[in-house]
């Protein structure tokens, strides 16, 4: 490889741009104002009210419910959209009924 060919290879280009990014980061950090300690700087802002911090634990139950619904709908659309034009419509209709029953089981479960 010639000199310019080596510089254009992906690993070398990656490290060149990585060095440029670190240089730009260091330049910005040097130009930024230094933080000062002030009372209440790390407290929660709530329109001037003092609110105590409360630990909140988020759950993924609703996320998995929505993710499963999203996946079922997209697979159904993909299957129906790729049914050949000459195929029997009965199988596509049967598939849609099965997807409908699956979604109803997902929605109505406790």
Number of C-alpha atoms within 10 A of each C-alpha: 7 6 7 8 8 12 14 11 11 10 10 12 13 13 11 12 11 12 12 12 12 11 12 12 12 12 11 11 11 10 9 9 8 7 6 7 7 7 7 8 9 8 11 13 11 8 7 7 8 10 11 8 8 6 6 6 5 6 8 8 9 9 10 11 12 13 12 14 15 12 11 16 15 12 12 17 12 11 13 16 11 8 13 9 8 6 9 10 13 9 12 16 12 11 15 16 12 13 16 15 12 13 15 11 11 14 11 7 6 5
